[in-house]
Amino acid sequence: MAKVFTIPVPPKIGRKPRERTPDPRYVDGQRLLVEAMKYLAQADPVANRTAIELLSEHVRTRFRMSDSPLG
């Protein structure tokens, strides 16, 4: 069985948490993906079903769940 080593790090009490601001490029990219799905659905929903599913999965998650480093 492997041993687990922990290195204790004292918390920084005087540090303020960083404010998170949304990245407008990310929001615009998601909007573009949604527009692409709408276009594909209007053009030919049956033939473009796999492409729409792929784009939909990417919009729902930050990275596609089907991505795998193993291939």
N, CA, C and O atoms as a GROMACS GRO file, in nm:
protein
  284
    1MET      N    1   0.085  -0.118   0.000
    1MET     CA    2   0.000   0.000   0.000
    1MET      C    3   0.089   0.124   0.000
    1MET      O    4   0.193   0.126   0.066
    2ALA      N    5   0.049   0.226  -0.072
    2ALA     CA    6   0.129   0.348  -0.083
    2ALA      C    7   0.109   0.437   0.038
    2ALA      O    8   0.003   0.438   0.100
    3LYS      N    9   0.213   0.510   0.071
    3LYS     CA   10   0.206   0.606   0.181
    3LYS      C   11   0.171   0.743   0.122
    3LYS      O   12   0.217   0.778   0.013
    4VAL      N   13   0.090   0.818   0.194
    4VAL     CA   14   0.050   0.952   0.150
    4VAL      C   15   0.117   1.052   0.240
    4VAL      O   16   0.101   1.049   0.362
    5PHE      N   17   0.191   1.142   0.181
    5PHE     CA   18   0.257   1.248   0.256
    5PHE      C   19   0.180   1.377   0.237
    5PHE      O   20   0.143   1.412   0.125
    6THR      N   21   0.156   1.446   0.346
    6THR     CA   22   0.090   1.577   0.338
    6THR      C   23   0.186   1.682   0.389
    6THR      O   24   0.257   1.661   0.487
    7ILE      N   25   0.186   1.793   0.322
    7ILE     CA   26   0.267   1.906   0.363
    7ILE      C   27   0.171   2.014   0.409
    7ILE      O   28   0.102   2.074   0.327
    8PRO      N   29   0.166   2.041   0.540
    8PRO     CA   30   0.072   2.142   0.588
    8PRO      C   31   0.112   2.282   0.542
    8PRO      O   32   0.229   2.320   0.546
    9VAL      N   33   0.013   2.356   0.498
    9VAL     CA   34   0.036   2.494   0.453
    9VAL      C   35  -0.052   2.584   0.539
    9VAL      O   36  -0.175   2.567   0.540
   10PRO      N   37   0.008   2.677   0.610
   10PRO     CA   38  -0.074   2.766   0.692
   10PRO      C   39  -0.158   2.860   0.604
   10PRO      O   40  -0.108   2.909   0.502
   11PRO      N   41  -0.282   2.885   0.641
   11PRO     CA   42  -0.366   2.974   0.560
   11PRO      C   43  -0.318   3.119   0.569
   11PRO      O   44  -0.267   3.162   0.673
   12LYS      N   45  -0.333   3.192   0.462
   12LYS     CA   46  -0.298   3.334   0.459
   12LYS      C   47  -0.421   3.413   0.502
   12LYS      O   48  -0.516   3.429   0.425
   13ILE      N   49  -0.418   3.461   0.624
   13ILE     CA   50  -0.534   3.526   0.683
   13ILE      C   51  -0.558   3.665   0.623
   13ILE      O   52  -0.673   3.703   0.602
   14GLY      N   53  -0.453   3.739   0.596
   14GLY     CA   54  -0.468   3.876   0.549
   14GLY      C   55  -0.501   3.888   0.400
   14GLY      O   56  -0.523   3.998   0.351
   15ARG      N   57  -0.503   3.776   0.330
   15ARG     CA   58  -0.525   3.780   0.185
   15ARG      C   59  -0.673   3.783   0.151
   15ARG      O   60  -0.751   3.702   0.201
   16LYS      N   61  -0.712   3.877   0.065
   16LYS     CA   62  -0.850   3.884   0.022
   16LYS      C   63  -0.871   3.788  -0.095
   16LYS      O   64  -0.781   3.771  -0.178
   17PRO      N   65  -0.988   3.725  -0.103
   17PRO     CA   66  -1.014   3.638  -0.217
   17PRO      C   67  -1.023   3.720  -0.346
   17PRO      O   68  -1.078   3.830  -0.347
   18ARG      N   69  -0.969   3.664  -0.452
   18ARG     CA   70  -0.969   3.733  -0.580
   18ARG      C   71  -1.110   3.735  -0.639
   18ARG      O   72  -1.180   3.635  -0.637
   19GLU      N   73  -1.149   3.850  -0.691
   19GLU     CA   74  -1.280   3.860  -0.754
   19GLU      C   75  -1.277   3.792  -0.889
   19GLU      O   76  -1.183   3.809  -0.967
   20ARG      N   77  -1.380   3.714  -0.915
   20ARG     CA   78  -1.388   3.644  -1.042
   20ARG      C   79  -1.471   3.727  -1.139
   20ARG      O   80  -1.582   3.770  -1.107
   21THR      N   81  -1.415   3.748  -1.255
   21THR     CA   82  -1.487   3.822  -1.358
   21THR      C   83  -1.506   3.729  -1.477
   21THR      O   84  -1.414   3.657  -1.515
   22PRO      N   85  -1.625   3.730  -1.536
   22PRO     CA   86  -1.648   3.642  -1.650
   22PRO      C   87  -1.566   3.687  -1.772
   22PRO      O   88  -1.549   3.806  -1.796
   23ASP      N   89  -1.517   3.591  -1.845
   23ASP     CA   90  -1.440   3.619  -1.965
   23ASP      C   91  -1.537   3.637  -2.082
   23ASP      O   92  -1.606   3.541  -2.118
   24PRO      N   93  -1.544   3.756  -2.141
   24PRO     CA   94  -1.641   3.778  -2.250
   24PRO      C   95  -1.613   3.689  -2.371
   24PRO      O   96  -1.706   3.659  -2.446
   25ARG      N   97  -1.489   3.647  -2.391
   25ARG     CA   98  -1.458   3.559  -2.504
   25ARG      C   99  -1.524   3.423  -2.486
   25ARG      O  100  -1.572   3.364  -2.583
   26TYR      N  101  -1.528   3.373  -2.362
   26TYR     CA  102  -1.591   3.245  -2.334
   26TYR      C  103  -1.741   3.253  -2.360
   26TYR      O  104  -1.798   3.164  -2.422
   27VAL      N  105  -1.803   3.361  -2.314
   27VAL     CA  106  -1.947   3.379  -2.332
   27VAL      C  107  -1.979   3.392  -2.481
   27VAL      O  108  -2.077   3.334  -2.529
   28ASP      N  109  -1.898   3.468  -2.555
   28ASP     CA  110  -1.920   3.482  -2.699
   28ASP      C  111  -1.901   3.350  -2.772
   28ASP      O  112  -1.973   3.320  -2.866
   29GLY      N  113  -1.804   3.270  -2.728
   29GLY     CA  114  -1.781   3.140  -2.789
   29GLY      C  115  -1.898   3.046  -2.767
   29GLY      O  116  -1.938   2.974  -2.858
   30GLN      N  117  -1.954   3.046  -2.645
   30GLN     CA  118  -2.070   2.963  -2.617
   30GLN      C  119  -2.190   3.008  -2.700
   30GLN      O  120  -2.268   2.926  -2.749
   31ARG      N  121  -2.206   3.140  -2.716
   31ARG     CA  122  -2.316   3.193  -2.797
   31ARG      C  123  -2.301   3.150  -2.943
   31ARG      O  124  -2.399   3.116  -3.009
   32LEU      N  125  -2.178   3.152  -2.993
   32LEU     CA  126  -2.151   3.109  -3.130
   32LEU      C  127  -2.184   2.961  -3.150
   32LEU      O  128  -2.238   2.923  -3.253
   33LEU      N  129  -2.150   2.878  -3.050
   33LEU     CA  130  -2.183   2.736  -3.059
   33LEU      C  131  -2.334   2.713  -3.063
   33LEU      O  132  -2.383   2.627  -3.136
   34VAL      N  133  -2.408   2.790  -2.984
   34VAL     CA  134  -2.554   2.778  -2.984
   34VAL      C  135  -2.611   2.819  -3.119
   34VAL      O  136  -2.703   2.755  -3.170
   35GLU      N  137  -2.558   2.926  -3.177
   35GLU     CA  138  -2.604   2.969  -3.310
   35GLU      C  139  -2.574   2.862  -3.415
   35GLU      O  140  -2.654   2.839  -3.505
   36ALA      N  141  -2.459   2.797  -3.403
   36ALA     CA  142  -2.423   2.690  -3.496
   36ALA      C  143  -2.520   2.573  -3.483
   36ALA      O  144  -2.560   2.513  -3.583
   37MET      N  145  -2.558   2.540  -3.359
   37MET     CA  146  -2.655   2.431  -3.339
   37MET      C  147  -2.790   2.465  -3.399
   37MET      O  148  -2.855   2.380  -3.460
   38LYS      N  149  -2.833   2.591  -3.382
   38LYS     CA  150  -2.960   2.634  -3.441
   38LYS      C  151  -2.956   2.622  -3.593
   38LYS      O  152  -3.051   2.574  -3.654
   39TYR      N  153  -2.846   2.664  -3.653
   39TYR     CA  154  -2.832   2.658  -3.799
   39TYR      C  155  -2.835   2.513  -3.847
   39TYR      O  156  -2.904   2.481  -3.944
   40LEU      N  157  -2.761   2.426  -3.779
   40LEU     CA  158  -2.759   2.285  -3.819
   40LEU      C  159  -2.896   2.220  -3.804
   40LEU      O  160  -2.936   2.138  -3.886
   41ALA      N  161  -2.969   2.257  -3.699
   41ALA     CA  162  -3.102   2.200  -3.676
   41ALA      C  163  -3.201   2.248  -3.782
   41ALA      O  164  -3.291   2.173  -3.821
   42GLN      N  165  -3.186   2.370  -3.828
   42GLN     CA  166  -3.277   2.422  -3.932
   42GLN      C  167  -3.243   2.365  -4.068
   42GLN      O  168  -3.333   2.340  -4.149
   43ALA      N  169  -3.114   2.344  -4.095
   43ALA     CA  170  -3.072   2.296  -4.227
   43ALA      C  171  -3.117   2.152  -4.250
   43ALA      O  172  -3.191   2.126  -4.345
   44ASP      N  173  -3.076   2.061  -4.167
   44ASP     CA  174  -3.114   1.920  -4.179
   44ASP      C  175  -3.092   1.852  -4.045
   44ASP      O  176  -2.982   1.803  -4.018
   45PRO      N  177  -3.195   1.849  -3.960
   45PRO     CA  178  -3.177   1.797  -3.824
   45PRO      C  179  -3.139   1.649  -3.820
   45PRO      O  180  -3.068   1.608  -3.728
   46VAL      N  181  -3.184   1.570  -3.915
   46VAL     CA  182  -3.155   1.426  -3.912
   46VAL      C  183  -3.010   1.401  -3.951
   46VAL      O  184  -2.939   1.326  -3.883
   47ALA      N  185  -2.964   1.462  -4.059
   47ALA     CA  186  -2.827   1.440  -4.106
   47ALA      C  187  -2.724   1.503  -4.012
   47ALA      O  188  -2.613   1.452  -4.000
   48ASN      N  189  -2.760   1.612  -3.947
   48ASN     CA  190  -2.665   1.684  -3.862
   48ASN      C  191  -2.679   1.648  -3.713
   48ASN      O  192  -2.625   1.717  -3.627
   49ARG      N  193  -2.750   1.540  -3.684
   49ARG     CA  194  -2.776   1.505  -3.544
   49ARG      C  195  -2.646   1.482  -3.465
   49ARG      O  196  -2.636   1.529  -3.352
   50THR      N  197  -2.550   1.412  -3.521
   50THR     CA  198  -2.426   1.385  -3.446
   50THR      C  199  -2.347   1.514  -3.421
   50THR      O  200  -2.288   1.531  -3.315
   51ALA      N  201  -2.347   1.603  -3.519
   51ALA     CA  202  -2.277   1.731  -3.500
   51ALA      C  203  -2.346   1.815  -3.393
   51ALA      O  204  -2.280   1.879  -3.311
   52ILE      N  205  -2.478   1.814  -3.393
   52ILE     CA  206  -2.553   1.890  -3.292
   52ILE      C  207  -2.528   1.832  -3.153
   52ILE      O  208  -2.513   1.906  -3.057
   53GLU      N  209  -2.524   1.698  -3.142
   53GLU     CA  210  -2.498   1.635  -3.013
   53GLU      C  211  -2.358   1.671  -2.962
   53GLU      O  212  -2.339   1.697  -2.843
   54LEU      N  213  -2.261   1.673  -3.052
   54LEU     CA  214  -2.125   1.708  -3.013
   54LEU      C  215  -2.118   1.852  -2.962
   54LEU      O  216  -2.058   1.878  -2.858
   55LEU      N  217  -2.179   1.945  -3.035
   55LEU     CA  218  -2.180   2.085  -2.993
   55LEU      C  219  -2.256   2.103  -2.863
   55LEU      O  220  -2.216   2.180  -2.776
   56SER      N  221  -2.367   2.032  -2.850
   56SER     CA  222  -2.448   2.042  -2.729
   56SER      C  223  -2.371   1.994  -2.607
   56SER      O  224  -2.377   2.055  -2.501
   57GLU      N  225  -2.297   1.884  -2.624
   57GLU     CA  226  -2.217   1.832  -2.514
   57GLU      C  227  -2.108   1.931  -2.474
   57GLU      O  228  -2.077   1.946  -2.356
   58HIS      N  229  -2.050   1.999  -2.573
   58HIS     CA  230  -1.946   2.097  -2.543
   58HIS      C  231  -2.003   2.220  -2.472
   58HIS      O  232  -1.937   2.278  -2.386
   59VAL      N  233  -2.126   2.260  -2.508
   59VAL     CA  234  -2.189   2.375  -2.443
   59VAL      C  235  -2.224   2.340  -2.299
   59VAL      O  236  -2.206   2.423  -2.210
   60ARG      N  237  -2.274   2.218  -2.275
   60ARG     CA  238  -2.316   2.179  -2.141
   60ARG      C  239  -2.199   2.162  -2.046
   60ARG      O  240  -2.212   2.188  -1.926
   61THR      N  241  -2.086   2.120  -2.097
   61THR     CA  242  -1.968   2.103  -2.013
   61THR      C  243  -1.858   2.191  -2.069
   61THR      O  244  -1.856   2.222  -2.189
   62ARG      N  245  -1.768   2.231  -1.985
   62ARG     CA  246  -1.661   2.316  -2.034
   62ARG      C  247  -1.574   2.242  -2.134
   62ARG      O  248  -1.528   2.300  -2.233
   63PHE      N  249  -1.550   2.113  -2.109
   63PHE     CA  250  -1.480   2.027  -2.203
   63PHE      C  251  -1.572   1.910  -2.235
   63PHE      O  252  -1.653   1.870  -2.152
   64ARG      N  253  -1.559   1.857  -2.353
   64ARG     CA  254  -1.645   1.746  -2.392
   64ARG      C  255  -1.616   1.625  -2.304
   64ARG      O  256  -1.501   1.590  -2.279
   65MET      N  257  -1.723   1.561  -2.257
   65MET     CA  258  -1.706   1.443  -2.173
   65MET      C  259  -1.646   1.328  -2.251
   65MET      O  260  -1.586   1.238  -2.192
   66SER      N  261  -1.662   1.328  -2.383
   66SER     CA  262  -1.612   1.218  -2.463
   66SER      C  263  -1.462   1.230  -2.490
   66SER      O  264  -1.401   1.137  -2.543
   67ASP      N  265  -1.401   1.344  -2.455
   67ASP     CA  266  -1.257   1.358  -2.472
   67ASP      C  267  -1.185   1.262  -2.379
   67ASP      O  268  -1.220   1.251  -2.262
   68SER      N  269  -1.087   1.194  -2.432
   68SER     CA  270  -1.010   1.101  -2.350
   68SER      C  271  -0.865   1.105  -2.394
   68SER      O  272  -0.838   1.102  -2.514
   69PRO      N  273  -0.772   1.112  -2.302
   69PRO     CA  274  -0.631   1.113  -2.340
   69PRO      C  275  -0.587   0.977  -2.395
   69PRO      O  276  -0.481   0.966  -2.456
   70LEU      N  277  -0.668   0.875  -2.373
   70LEU     CA  278  -0.632   0.741  -2.416
   70LEU      C  279  -0.675   0.712  -2.560
   70LEU      O  280  -0.640   0.608  -2.616
   71GLY      N  281  -0.750   0.802  -2.620
   71GLY     CA  282  -0.789   0.781  -2.759
   71GLY      C  283  -0.929   0.753  -2.769
   71GLY      O  284  -0.980   0.732  -2.878
   0.00000   0.00000   0.00000
